[in-house]
Amino acid sequence: MVIKSNDPDDLPLVPGVYLLKDSADRILYVGKAKSLKKRVKSYFRSDLDPKTRALMNQFHHLEYIVTDTEKEALILESNLIKKHMPRYNIRLKDDKRYPYIRVTNEKFPRVIITRRVLDDGSYYYGPFTEATTLRRLVKFIKALFKVRDCKNMDGPCLNYQIDLCRAPCDNKISEAEYKRMVDNVSMFFEGKYDQIMDALKEEMMDAAENHEFEKAAVLRDQINSVEDVLEKQKMEFTGDLDQDVIASASDEELACVAVFSVRNGKIIGREDFLMGGGENSSEEKIVTAFLKQYYMGPRHVPSKIILHKDIEDRKLIEEWLSEKREANVGIEVPVEGIEFRLAKMVSKNAQILLNHQKEVKGALVDLKKYLGIAKIPKRIEAYDISNISGQNAVGSMVVFEDGTPKKSAYRRYKIETEGPDDYAMMKEMLTRRFTNLINNQDSEPDLVLVDGGKGQLNIALEVFYSLNINYPVIGLAKEFEHVFIPQTPSPLILPRNSEALLLLQRIRDEAHRFAITYHKQLRSKEFKSSPLDKIPGVGNKRRMLLLKHFGSMENIMNADLDELQQVKGISKKLANIIHDHFDSLNIKKE
């Protein structure tokens, strides 16, 4: 139950969560306390630090929720911070953008990438900060363990034909054997490589003893692939280490956290995070807030967490994580030895990340100055068009916030304009985007970047005029990297080595990459489409039956009625429809 109050003396001396709000009832800060009354009263002292003083200058009233234990308060606090993203809390920036690997809760589980975490019984691994690396990892996993990824189980598909799936949909593999494969996938994501190797070797020996030599050969190849992965690990430590090593770096404007994951004594990955609200905060406070949010989701909790510096609520967080892991979890701050050196290395990486982010922030300040715009362009939207002679034309919109891609805000457009007219295509895309912004009160850009010169810039200005909106907009021409600005006859030439120009180039190139990727997807889909797809009554299952029976598309086209009727599942009526379809298209092969 949520209780409102304006007087901290009204609060009870029990554990709970408090929400500090402004006069518009917006949440400014969420905190947890062992004693609500004692904790909230501390905000009304005279010796507040600058950040807390700024918070209390906006404070109007508070709400609180009583919990049975401080641990329950900690969990509730983390959930509320994630939900409301209060301005004065130290928080993970936009963690919705990070993808997870999902092993589905199905009879024959799939391994897929998702950005939505649901309470559906699936296993989730992540979040991952590098989507490209993640896609490569999942592609490797599917090739290695041959688990399915299709939604429907209508029969063997192309993945089975090219040996990327064991076709549980057609009973090509037993449920027990498939479960062993999925168990290996889970162990791989948890870094339990030795256990995978033992399981694969034992299964290979059993297959060889039973004279299942083809199966043994497949298992041998899987063992070799896992060994290749292990050999590529750059750092290795002694012992059966299962730990995350975490450190932060911050200044008066930014806060960053670096995480190195060590599994079975090997560094298997690293992740970098930006923290909002962490400016001018100590590493103790930043890492405390980070741990509570980072491990709140469905991710693997290691047996040990190594920190560069100590944190608040260490024992409480250990207790919470131990319960989550269902085994003891220790949080340690080493002062010597290999773990101390590792923590120091991670701290150095966090500082490097911070320095990079400061360079980006400097680039944004320089952009404001160079372009003569009213404010620092924290949100930049870039637009590009991709097509071949007007065919499969697509548009892309990418978004950078604080110089970093915000992929959850990316949009792609299937262009309806006919003919090879890039200006008309750009006009269509911008009109659709900004009409939607007006109607749905979407986030507004501080700067709009169009890929192209004066012509594309004028198209953007024309769209803005027609919609009665006004945003700073520039064009960036590829050939000489000239920047075109409204009402300026000559292009702006930025210094070649300036961080501002490099940032614009990076954003423009990302828009181009995103457009090209979508364009290739449409072309590939068109190329892969089968003449059978447009025949009523022929779905994926019947298409596979026809291809399996005749061996090729050409043979299906040339088949007569009697031959078509011989295919299992093809009735006389459907055979006539298929036969008439190819006759009408006049594409039978002579």
Secondary structure, DSSP 8 states (H G I E B T S, - for coil): -EEEES-GGGS-SS-EEEEEE-TT--EEEEEEESSHHHHHHGGG-S---HHHHHHHHH--EEEEEE-SSHHHHHHHHHHHHHHH--TTS-EETTGGGS-EEEE--SSS--EEEES---SSS-EEE---S-HHHHHHHHHHHHHHH-----S--SS--HHHHTTS---GGGTSS-HHHHHHHHHHHHHHHTT-HHHHHHHHHHHHHHHHHTT-HHHHHHHHHHHHHHHHHHHT-S-B-SS--EEEEEEEEE-SS-EEEEEEEEETTEEEEEEEEEEET-TT--HHHHHHHHHHHHTTSS----SEEEESS--TTHHHHHHHHHHHHTS--EEE--SSHHHHHHHHHHHHHHHHHHHHHHHHHHHHHHHHHHHT-SS---EEEEEEEEEETTEEEEEEEEEEETTEE-GGG-EEEE----SS-HHHHHHHHHHHHHHHHHHHT----SEEEEESSHHHHHHHHHHHHHHT----EEEE-TTT--EE-TT-SS-B---TT-HHHHHHHHHHHHHHHHHHHHHHHHHHHHHH--GGGGSTT--HHHHHHHHHHHSSHHHHHH--HHHHHTSTT--HHHHHHHHHHHHHHT----
